[in-house]
Amino acid sequence: MIRLTRLNGRPFVLNAEMIRTVEQNPDTTISLVNGDHFIVKESMEEVVERAVEYGRSLRRLLPPD
């Protein structure tokens, strides 16, 4: 899960595994695999960084092979 901010300033948490696309035009728009869309204050780069870090944190929880 990643923390983001709606354009009205309200924070929310998004399941990063549901992200299909992230676009910046000029606002950052996140499209989910279920068809939902969110417009957020964070830049496209910030959203991608948070999603990547979320994935890394999940992999750290896996036991070593």
N, C-alpha and C positions, 0 to 999 in steps of 0.2 A: 504494500500500500504506500502511496506517496501523497504528501500534503501539498495542496494547491490552493489558489485563491480565485474566486469568481470575480468578474469585473465589478460587482457591487461591493467588494471587499470581504465577503463572507468566505472563511476558509472551509475546505472540505477535503476528504480523503478519497483517493481514486485507486482502484485495483489496477496496478500497472500491467498486469498480465492480460487485461482486456483491451489495451490500446492497439488500435489498428494503424492509425496514421496521426501525425502531428504536423500541422501546417501553420505558417505565420503569414497573415495576409490582411491588414497589418496585425490584427489581434491573433493570439495563438489559439487555434482551434484543434481540439482533440476529438478524434472519431474513434468510437469503440467498435468491437467486433459485433455487438448486438444492434448497431445502428444509432446509438445515442451519440450526441455531440455536446461538448463542453467548451466554452470560451473562457480562458483564464488570463490572469495578469502576467504570469510568468512567461519568459521568452521560450521559444522552441528549444533552444539549447539547454535551458534550465530543466525543462520537462524531460528531455532526453537524458540529461545527467542523473536526474532523480530516478528515472526508470532503470537506467543501467546500474546505479548503486543498489537499488532494490533487488535486482537480479543477482548481483554479487553477494549481497547479504544472505540471500536464500542459499546460494551455493556454499557459503561458509558453514551453513548448518548441516550439510551433508557429511556423513562419516567418510574418512579416507578409504580408498579402495584397498 
